[in-house]
Amino acid sequence: MQNYDVIVLGAGINGCGIAEKFASDGKHVLLLDKNGVGQGTSSKSSRLIHGGLRYLETGQLHLVHESLRDRKRLVEKYPELIEYKRFFLPIYKSSPRPGWMIRLGLWMYDLLSGTRSAGKSHREDIDDFHKRFPAFVEQELRSVLSYVDAKTHDRELTRRVADDFQNLTGSVIVHCDVQNIAWDSTGFILYSSAGNFRAPVLVNATGPWIDEVNEKYSFPANFQLRKVSGIHLIFDGLVVPELMFMQTRERRVFFIIPEPESNQTLIGTTEREEHESMDLLNAKEADIQYLLDQINAYLKPDHQFQREDVRDIYIGVRPLVRKKGAMSDVSREYKLDLHTKGDTKLLHIFGGKLTTYLSLAEKVIKVLRIG
Ligand SMILES: Cc1cc2nc3c(=O)[nH]c(=O)nc-3n(C[C@H](O)[C@H](O)[C@H](O)COP(=O)(O)OP(=O)(O)OC[C@H]3O[C@@H](n4cnc5c(N)ncnc54)[C@H](O)[C@@H]3O)c2cc1C
């Protein structure tokens, strides 16, 4: 039996961030995953370190503010992995939101960013846009705005945080099947394919698997997830020269993200409520066609994409949090759910974006207060 101060279950961005934070405070930490590091949602995102411009519309100012603060810290911490980029936002006559509303949103976004180094939003020259984005239809384009957010590579970032944790003498065990977890007021014992481990504190950072994990180990929990999947399509070549924030007629949004490092372009994402087990999920043809239709609505006839142009597809699940038993009241903000038996502490991490992992890890340390 090996003893630790803390065991973290789940090596996505949140589990890695929490493990690293505890290790940097001198704690003896074990990080376990049933797959590899960053193989879950943390490699299925839009790869943005962003405040979430569209959350302003639903009044989630706290989330946007915290995310923008973390964005600044992350760009400074990992400049080789996270870079500020300008996003182009064309506004057509058919745009579901008027130009003034988007300009107001961008003004607030600039204000909440509070950093000059990132750069401010502004109006782009339309003729220049037509020259640089020749595939886009020209009729009925009213204006083009641009703003700044940050871009990363999600799995590389997660692996980097795991490497930082290991450099602090933290232990990572991947492809580990935890068969059973026993807990009482003296601590947890994890019985796994890699051996048995004991700790007084267990952090459950299994992302969108959390409900399945809680059921498997009969853990108490005050929250549940609403699992909403999103897919991304990958195309060969750089479809556009800059990142783009696009609107659909139904007021949804999607991104076009050129990745010069791989000479590919990502387009995503979608929203679909999922009820299947996490390990059985697949991208649906209807969602693939939906994204093709959305992008094609903006492209000239000789630049349209066909199904066979799609080089690859990936699917991830957003862990949206709801109070146990409640069907509505879903939030994109994360919740820390603490359960104790004597000095033994079980903490569930419900939700949490890639962007906010630093703040989340800091809050976890405060909530657990390990001496
Ligand atoms: C389509 C989409 C786009 C997104 N885009 C962005 C974006 O651009 N920017 C942003 O900030 N956020 C974005 N997000 C959100 C972000 O990607 C996730 O919220 C974040 O990656 C969740 O990280 P996590 O560590 O909580 O979960 P995960 O990365 O899913 O990690 C959970 C880990 O737990 C492991 N696990 C599961 N069960 C067990 C078990 N029984 N035992 C051991 N290990 C287990 C899994 O293998 C997995 O590695 C997006 C999400 C989606 C779905």
The ligand as an SDF file (V2000), in Angstrom:
LIG
                    3D

 53 58  0  0  0  0  0  0  0  0999 V2000
  -16.7640   21.1130  -27.9550 C   0  0  0  0  0  0  0  0  0  0  0  0
  -16.0740   21.7630  -26.8030 C   0  0  0  0  0  0  0  0  0  0  0  0
  -15.3310   22.9280  -27.0000 C   0  0  0  0  0  0  0  0  0  0  0  0
  -14.6960   23.5330  -25.9310 C   0  0  0  0  0  0  0  0  0  0  0  0
  -13.9160   24.6150  -26.1530 N   0  0  0  0  0  0  0  0  0  0  0  0
  -13.2820   25.2070  -25.1310 C   0  0  0  0  0  0  0  0  0  0  0  0
  -12.3920   26.2900  -25.3660 C   0  0  0  0  0  0  0  0  0  0  0  0
  -12.1490   26.6810  -26.5020 O   0  0  0  0  0  0  0  0  0  0  0  0
  -11.8030   26.8690  -24.2860 N   0  0  0  0  0  0  0  0  0  0  0  0
  -12.0400   26.4430  -23.0140 C   0  0  0  0  0  0  0  0  0  0  0  0
  -11.5110   27.0500  -22.0920 O   0  0  0  0  0  0  0  0  0  0  0  0
  -12.8310   25.3690  -22.7650 N   0  0  0  0  0  0  0  0  0  0  0  0
  -13.4320   24.7490  -23.7900 C   0  0  0  0  0  0  0  0  0  0  0  0
  -14.2160   23.6520  -23.5680 N   0  0  0  0  0  0  0  0  0  0  0  0
  -14.3660   23.1440  -22.2000 C   0  0  0  0  0  0  0  0  0  0  0  0
  -13.1340   22.3370  -21.7760 C   0  0  0  0  0  0  0  0  0  0  0  0
  -12.5760   21.6280  -22.8500 O   0  0  0  0  0  0  0  0  0  0  0  0
  -13.5080   21.3290  -20.6900 C   0  0  0  0  0  0  0  0  0  0  0  0
  -14.4120   21.8970  -19.7810 O   0  0  0  0  0  0  0  0  0  0  0  0
  -12.2590   20.8660  -19.9480 C   0  0  0  0  0  0  0  0  0  0  0  0
  -11.3230   20.3400  -20.8740 O   0  0  0  0  0  0  0  0  0  0  0  0
  -12.6480   19.8100  -18.9200 C   0  0  0  0  0  0  0  0  0  0  0  0
  -11.4660   19.3270  -18.3450 O   0  0  0  0  0  0  0  0  0  0  0  0
  -11.5310   18.2470  -17.2020 P   0  0  0  0  0  0  0  0  0  0  0  0
  -10.1560   18.0160  -16.7210 O   0  0  0  0  0  0  0  0  0  0  0  0
  -12.5410   18.6400  -16.1950 O   0  0  0  0  0  0  0  0  0  0  0  0
  -12.1450   16.9500  -17.9260 O   0  0  0  0  0  0  0  0  0  0  0  0
  -11.4660   15.9470  -18.9650 P   0  0  0  0  0  0  0  0  0  0  0  0
  -10.4470   16.6020  -19.8060 O   0  0  0  0  0  0  0  0  0  0  0  0
  -12.5620   15.2460  -19.6740 O   0  0  0  0  0  0  0  0  0  0  0  0
  -10.6910   14.9380  -18.0130 O   0  0  0  0  0  0  0  0  0  0  0  0
  -11.3580   13.9610  -17.2610 C   0  0  0  0  0  0  0  0  0  0  0  0
  -10.4350   12.7460  -17.1830 C   0  0  0  0  0  0  0  0  0  0  0  0
  -11.0000   11.8020  -16.2890 O   0  0  0  0  0  0  0  0  0  0  0  0
  -10.6470   10.5110  -16.7660 C   0  0  0  0  0  0  0  0  0  0  0  0
  -11.5240    9.5200  -16.1550 N   0  0  0  0  0  0  0  0  0  0  0  0
  -12.8360    9.3140  -16.3950 C   0  0  0  0  0  0  0  0  0  0  0  0
  -13.3050    8.2990  -15.6420 N   0  0  0  0  0  0  0  0  0  0  0  0
  -12.2660    7.8600  -14.8830 C   0  0  0  0  0  0  0  0  0  0  0  0
  -12.1150    6.8320  -13.9000 C   0  0  0  0  0  0  0  0  0  0  0  0
  -13.1350    6.0520  -13.5310 N   0  0  0  0  0  0  0  0  0  0  0  0
  -10.8910    6.6600  -13.3330 N   0  0  0  0  0  0  0  0  0  0  0  0
   -9.8380    7.4360  -13.7130 C   0  0  0  0  0  0  0  0  0  0  0  0
   -9.9250    8.4250  -14.6330 N   0  0  0  0  0  0  0  0  0  0  0  0
  -11.1280    8.6330  -15.2060 C   0  0  0  0  0  0  0  0  0  0  0  0
  -10.8000   10.6310  -18.2700 C   0  0  0  0  0  0  0  0  0  0  0  0
  -10.0430    9.6440  -18.9360 O   0  0  0  0  0  0  0  0  0  0  0  0
  -10.2570   12.0410  -18.5240 C   0  0  0  0  0  0  0  0  0  0  0  0
   -8.8840   12.0320  -18.8690 O   0  0  0  0  0  0  0  0  0  0  0  0
  -14.8280   22.9870  -24.6280 C   0  0  0  0  0  0  0  0  0  0  0  0
  -15.5450   21.8120  -24.4380 C   0  0  0  0  0  0  0  0  0  0  0  0
  -16.1420   21.1910  -25.5180 C   0  0  0  0  0  0  0  0  0  0  0  0
  -16.8650   19.9190  -25.3150 C   0  0  0  0  0  0  0  0  0  0  0  0
  1  2  1  0
  2  3  1  0
  2 52  2  0
  3  4  2  0
  4  5  1  0
  4 50  1  0
  5  6  2  0
  6  7  1  0
  6 13  1  0
  7  8  2  0
  7  9  1  0
  9 10  1  0
 10 11  2  0
 10 12  1  0
 12 13  2  0
 13 14  1  0
 14 15  1  0
 14 50  1  0
 15 16  1  0
 16 17  1  0
 16 18  1  0
 18 19  1  0
 18 20  1  0
 20 21  1  0
 20 22  1  0
 22 23  1  0
 23 24  1  0
 24 25  2  0
 24 26  1  0
 24 27  1  0
 27 28  1  0
 28 29  2  0
 28 30  1  0
 28 31  1  0
 31 32  1  0
 32 33  1  0
 33 34  1  0
 33 48  1  0
 34 35  1  0
 35 36  1  0
 35 46  1  0
 36 37  1  0
 36 45  1  0
 37 38  2  0
 38 39  1  0
 39 40  1  0
 39 45  2  0
 40 41  1  0
 40 42  2  0
 42 43  1  0
 43 44  2  0
 44 45  1  0
 46 47  1  0
 46 48  1  0
 48 49  1  0
 50 51  2  0
 51 52  1  0
 52 53  1  0
M  END
$$$$
